[in-house]
Amino acid sequence: MVQILVVNPNTTASMTETIAAAARAVAGAWTEVVAVTSSMGPASIEGYYDEALAVPGLLMEIAAGERAGAQAAIIACFDDTGLDAARAMASIPVIGICEAALSVASYIAQRFTVVTTTERSRVPVEGLVQRYGMAGRARVRAADIPVLSLEDTTSGAVEKLRAEIARAIEEDRAEAIVLGCAGMADLAHQLQDEFDLPVIDGVGAAVKQAEALIALGLSTSKRGAYASPLAKSYRGVLKSFSPGTIAAE
């Protein structure tokens, strides 16, 4: 049995339930998925400010999960919130759902479109597409959907998402669709059947990649960029995040 930690870096527990269900639906029989909600930070992550303030809570959950026996961690936000910091801190592999989803899409389609929530979220996702080397193959669209509206069946959010996917297929000639928000995880199969093309949910993609890394006995390199943080004191409200302290608490 292996244990994979899935962290929702926002503080909305109902969204964690959606994410957990999507993760468990694809996990192997030998995999235990432990899904947790950050205890501090924003209710949703929409833009750079929310993202920055979500990182401390995220790191706390990953450190606690590793101490409890998790063999890999997944950051369930499409901004790959705090991914580099988490990889530097943790000794287990840490996967971001954006990177995971883009990787899977690249295996099965030459051209694909990421459909995310709002315009303020589209720009950071475009940056990740560039960082992960997919700019020549992927476009990013925003469906004008506030993240929390995905949980409100009367908001019209799913209809807006459908309309943006239809535009991506028509205007981008998309061969696959990547859902650009963890809160969309439960919609992937429904939309795939409806539009008759691959629809990739980053949560599921990350679970299978985490399982692969565990089976291969691979973890994050501790040479260079992801070397463990240097020992030093942190002050004020961040005192408990001093290197070595957060991992030991």
Disulfide bonds with the S-S distance in Angstrom:
none
